[in-house]
């Protein structure tokens, strides 16, 4: 077997997967943005942490958090900084309407407010959070006698509690996006008829097409990172056009249609393989393609 041909076929296939993965990720981002998945999952996670929807609403209505909303003020944020989370909740506890007359300092005031809120039963949206905060405050005074350091340690613990919850939320969000990525990847591959088996066969048999695809692979720029704004329909269409313009059996033309049952089975397998590959993400395949490109020896020049 010709090693150069094998490497070039691999480069060509992965190049197609990179472009398909870019289209897939763009559609994923558009879906996630349209359905506000990140913001909704964050809101649900915070409500679960605080144990009360009223307290969650107070957090979201605070000016520090309101400043994180979108420009029109209607779209909730997909993330809240840990320091803002702690500051707003400490303010709610200390300004909860419970009078503390014998507090020596801010930390003492915080502890006494927490104890009072835990004991208060009726109309108390802070009760569940006060119980969690009381647990987080255990042992702080044993570590430091300084009131300023004590309140700092309390904030650090609340921020760590928030970060731990955000890590779990991030894992849940990634799992959701992986599932969506597989579904979208297969759907896009099916819509565009991106059949890995048929592409591999064409690249193997036709050196002209193979070299043309490898040349385009060499010119491909590294896919950009996810932007704050979802991709436009024009951006997605450009990448679809880039994929369809390749001299490969892509698209549902008459010449790319199977003629028997075995052909359809092979095509379905090829499309599913393409969709699964696209779900891995463009950066993953781009890195592999770059390594193969560096190993691809130059095409020997024909003697004059």
C-alpha positions as CSV (number, residue, x, y, z in Angstrom):
1,X,0.0,0.0,0.0
2,X,1.1,3.6,-0.8
3,X,1.6,5.3,2.6
4,X,1.2,8.8,0.9
5,X,-2.2,7.8,-0.5
6,X,-3.4,6.5,2.9
7,X,-2.4,9.7,4.6
8,X,-4.0,11.9,2.0
9,X,-7.3,9.9,2.1
10,X,-7.3,10.3,5.9
11,X,-6.6,14.0,5.6
12,X,-9.5,14.3,3.1
13,X,-12.0,12.5,5.3
14,X,-11.0,14.4,8.4
15,X,-11.2,17.7,6.4
16,X,-14.8,16.9,5.6
17,X,-15.5,16.0,9.2
18,X,-14.0,19.3,10.4
19,X,-16.3,21.3,8.2
20,X,-19.3,19.1,9.1
21,X,-18.4,19.5,12.8
22,X,-18.3,23.3,12.4
23,X,-21.8,23.3,10.9
24,X,-23.0,21.0,13.7
25,X,-21.6,23.1,16.5
26,X,-23.0,26.3,14.9
27,X,-26.5,24.7,14.8
28,X,-26.0,23.4,18.4
29,X,-25.1,27.0,19.6
30,X,-28.1,28.4,17.7
31,X,-30.5,25.8,19.4
32,X,-29.0,26.4,22.8
33,X,-29.3,30.1,22.5
34,X,-32.8,30.1,21.1
35,X,-34.0,27.8,24.0
36,X,-31.8,29.7,26.6
37,X,-30.6,26.4,27.9
38,X,-27.6,27.7,29.8
39,X,-29.6,30.5,31.5
40,X,-32.5,28.2,32.4
41,X,-30.3,25.5,33.8
42,X,-28.4,28.1,35.8
43,X,-31.6,29.5,37.2
44,X,-32.9,26.0,38.1
45,X,-29.6,25.1,39.8
46,X,-29.6,28.4,41.9
47,X,-33.2,27.8,43.0
48,X,-32.2,24.3,44.1
49,X,-29.2,25.6,46.0
50,X,-31.1,28.3,47.8
51,X,-34.2,26.2,48.4
52,X,-36.7,28.9,47.7
53,X,-37.9,30.6,44.5
54,X,-38.5,33.9,46.3
55,X,-34.9,34.2,47.3
56,X,-33.8,33.2,43.8
57,X,-35.9,36.0,42.5
58,X,-34.3,38.5,44.9
59,X,-30.9,37.4,43.7
60,X,-31.9,38.0,40.0
61,X,-33.5,41.3,40.8
62,X,-30.5,42.7,42.6
63,X,-28.7,45.5,40.6
64,X,-25.4,43.5,40.6
65,X,-27.1,40.6,38.8
66,X,-29.4,42.8,36.7
67,X,-26.3,44.3,35.2
68,X,-25.5,40.8,33.8
69,X,-28.8,40.6,31.8
70,X,-28.7,41.1,28.0
71,X,-28.8,44.6,26.6
72,X,-32.6,44.6,26.3
73,X,-32.8,43.5,30.0
74,X,-35.0,40.5,29.2
75,X,-32.6,37.7,28.7
76,X,-31.2,36.2,31.9
77,X,-27.5,35.6,32.2
78,X,-25.9,32.2,31.5
79,X,-23.4,32.7,34.3
80,X,-23.1,34.7,37.6
81,X,-19.7,35.5,39.1
82,X,-19.1,33.8,42.4
83,X,-18.3,37.1,44.2
84,X,-21.6,38.7,43.2
85,X,-23.5,35.6,44.3
86,X,-21.9,35.7,47.8
87,X,-22.2,39.5,48.1
88,X,-25.9,39.6,47.3
89,X,-26.8,36.7,49.6
90,X,-24.8,38.1,52.5
91,X,-26.6,41.4,52.0
92,X,-30.0,39.6,52.1
93,X,-29.1,37.8,55.3
94,X,-27.7,40.8,57.1
95,X,-30.5,43.1,55.9
96,X,-33.2,40.5,56.5
97,X,-35.2,42.7,58.9
98,X,-34.0,40.9,62.0
99,X,-32.6,43.2,64.6
100,X,-29.3,42.2,66.1
101,X,-28.4,44.6,69.0
102,X,-25.4,42.8,70.6
103,X,-23.3,42.1,67.5
104,X,-19.6,43.0,67.9
105,X,-18.7,43.0,64.2
106,X,-20.0,42.1,60.8
107,X,-19.2,38.4,61.2
108,X,-20.9,38.3,64.5
109,X,-23.9,40.1,62.9
110,X,-23.9,37.5,60.1
111,X,-23.9,34.6,62.5
112,X,-26.7,36.0,64.7
113,X,-28.8,36.8,61.7
114,X,-28.3,33.2,60.4
115,X,-29.4,31.8,63.7
116,X,-32.4,34.0,63.8
117,X,-33.4,33.1,60.3
118,X,-33.1,29.4,61.0
119,X,-35.5,29.8,63.9
120,X,-38.0,31.9,62.0
121,X,-40.7,29.7,60.4
122,X,-43.4,31.8,58.7
123,X,-42.7,33.8,55.5
124,X,-39.0,33.2,55.6
125,X,-37.5,32.7,52.1
126,X,-34.0,32.7,53.6
127,X,-34.6,29.7,55.9
128,X,-33.1,27.0,53.7
129,X,-30.1,29.2,52.7
130,X,-29.6,30.1,56.3
131,X,-29.3,26.5,57.2
132,X,-26.8,25.9,54.5
133,X,-24.8,29.0,55.4
134,X,-24.8,28.0,59.1
135,X,-23.1,24.7,58.1
136,X,-20.5,26.6,55.9
137,X,-19.7,28.9,58.9
138,X,-18.7,26.1,61.2
139,X,-15.1,26.3,62.4
140,X,-14.3,29.7,60.9
141,X,-13.8,31.3,64.3
142,X,-11.4,28.5,65.3
143,X,-9.1,29.4,62.4
144,X,-9.0,33.1,62.9
145,X,-9.9,35.6,65.7
146,X,-9.9,38.6,63.3
147,X,-13.4,39.7,62.3
148,X,-12.3,40.8,58.9
149,X,-10.6,37.5,58.1
150,X,-13.7,35.7,59.4
151,X,-16.1,37.4,57.1
152,X,-13.6,36.9,54.2
153,X,-13.4,33.1,55.0
154,X,-17.2,33.0,55.1
155,X,-17.4,34.5,51.6
156,X,-14.7,32.2,50.3
157,X,-16.8,29.2,51.6
158,X,-20.0,30.4,50.0
159,X,-18.1,31.1,46.7
160,X,-16.7,27.5,46.8
161,X,-20.1,26.1,47.5
162,X,-21.4,28.1,44.5
163,X,-18.4,26.9,42.3
164,X,-19.0,23.3,43.2
165,X,-22.6,23.6,42.1
166,X,-21.5,25.3,38.9
167,X,-19.1,22.5,38.1
168,X,-21.9,20.0,38.4
169,X,-24.1,22.3,36.3
170,X,-21.4,22.5,33.7
171,X,-21.1,18.7,33.5
172,X,-24.9,18.4,33.0
173,X,-24.8,21.1,30.3
174,X,-22.0,19.3,28.5
175,X,-23.8,16.0,28.6
176,X,-26.9,17.6,27.2
177,X,-24.9,19.3,24.4
178,X,-23.1,16.0,23.6
179,X,-26.5,14.3,23.1
180,X,-27.7,17.2,21.0
181,X,-24.5,17.2,19.1
182,X,-24.9,13.5,18.1
183,X,-28.5,14.1,17.0
184,X,-27.7,17.3,15.1
185,X,-24.5,15.8,13.6
186,X,-26.4,12.8,12.2
187,X,-29.3,15.0,11.0
188,X,-26.9,17.4,9.1
189,X,-25.0,14.5,7.6
190,X,-28.2,12.9,6.5
191,X,-29.6,16.2,5.1
192,X,-26.4,16.9,3.1
193,X,-25.7,13.2,2.3
194,X,-22.2,13.2,3.9
195,X,-21.4,9.5,3.6
196,X,-18.0,8.7,5.0
197,X,-17.8,5.4,3.1
198,X,-18.6,7.0,-0.3
199,X,-16.1,9.8,0.4
200,X,-13.4,7.4,1.3
201,X,-13.9,5.4,-1.9
202,X,-13.8,8.5,-4.1
203,X,-10.6,9.8,-2.4
204,X,-8.9,6.4,-2.8
205,X,-9.8,6.0,-6.4
206,X,-9.4,9.5,-7.8
207,X,-6.0,11.1,-7.2
208,X,-7.0,14.5,-8.8
209,X,-9.9,14.9,-6.3
210,X,-7.7,13.6,-3.5
211,X,-5.0,16.1,-4.1
212,X,-7.5,19.0,-4.5
213,X,-9.1,18.2,-1.1
214,X,-5.7,17.9,0.5
215,X,-4.8,21.3,-0.8
216,X,-7.9,22.8,0.7
217,X,-7.2,21.0,3.9
218,X,-3.8,22.7,4.0
219,X,-5.4,26.1,3.6
220,X,-8.1,25.5,6.3
221,X,-7.9,28.0,9.3
222,X,-8.3,26.7,12.8
223,X,-11.9,26.8,13.9
224,X,-12.6,29.8,16.1
225,X,-13.8,29.4,19.7
226,X,-17.5,29.8,20.7
227,X,-18.6,33.4,20.5
228,X,-20.9,35.1,22.9
229,X,-23.5,35.6,20.1
230,X,-25.1,32.6,18.3
231,X,-24.1,32.1,14.7
232,X,-26.2,33.7,12.0
233,X,-28.0,31.7,9.3
234,X,-25.6,33.3,6.8
235,X,-22.5,31.8,8.6
236,X,-24.1,28.3,8.7
237,X,-25.0,28.6,5.0
238,X,-21.4,29.6,4.1
239,X,-20.1,26.4,5.7
240,X,-22.7,24.3,4.1
241,X,-21.8,25.8,0.7
242,X,-18.1,25.1,1.4
243,X,-18.9,21.4,2.0
244,X,-21.2,21.1,-1.0
245,X,-18.6,22.7,-3.3
246,X,-16.1,19.9,-2.8
247,X,-15.7,17.5,-5.7
248,X,-16.9,14.6,-3.5
249,X,-20.1,12.5,-3.5
250,X,-21.9,15.0,-1.2
251,X,-25.6,15.9,-1.7
252,X,-28.6,14.0,-2.8
253,X,-28.0,14.0,-6.6
254,X,-29.1,11.0,-8.7
255,X,-25.5,9.8,-9.1
256,X,-25.1,9.6,-5.3
257,X,-28.2,7.5,-4.7
258,X,-27.8,3.8,-3.8
259,X,-29.3,1.3,-6.3
260,X,-30.0,-1.6,-4.0
261,X,-30.6,-2.5,-0.3
262,X,-27.0,-3.2,0.4
263,X,-26.1,0.3,-1.0
264,X,-28.7,1.9,1.3
265,X,-27.4,0.0,4.4
266,X,-23.8,1.1,3.6
267,X,-25.0,4.7,3.1
268,X,-26.9,4.8,6.4
269,X,-23.8,3.5,8.2
270,X,-21.6,6.1,6.4
271,X,-24.0,8.9,7.3
272,X,-24.2,7.8,11.0
273,X,-20.4,7.6,11.1
274,X,-20.1,11.1,9.7
275,X,-22.6,12.4,12.2
276,X,-20.9,10.8,15.1
277,X,-17.6,12.2,14.0
278,X,-19.0,15.7,13.7
279,X,-20.3,15.5,17.3
280,X,-16.7,15.2,18.5
281,X,-16.2,18.8,17.6
282,X,-14.1,20.6,15.0
283,X,-11.1,21.4,17.2
284,X,-10.6,17.7,17.9
285,X,-10.4,16.7,14.3
286,X,-8.5,19.8,13.2
287,X,-5.7,18.9,15.6
288,X,-5.5,15.4,14.2
289,X,-5.6,16.7,10.6
290,X,-2.7,19.2,11.3
291,X,-0.6,16.3,12.5
292,X,-1.4,14.3,9.4
293,X,-0.7,17.3,7.1
294,X,2.8,17.7,8.6
295,X,3.5,14.0,7.9
296,X,2.2,14.2,4.3
297,X,5.2,14.0,2.0
298,X,5.3,16.4,-0.9
299,X,3.9,15.2,-4.3
300,X,6.9,14.2,-6.4
301,X,7.5,16.4,-9.5
302,X,7.2,14.7,-12.8
303,X,10.4,14.9,-15.0
304,X,10.1,17.4,-17.9
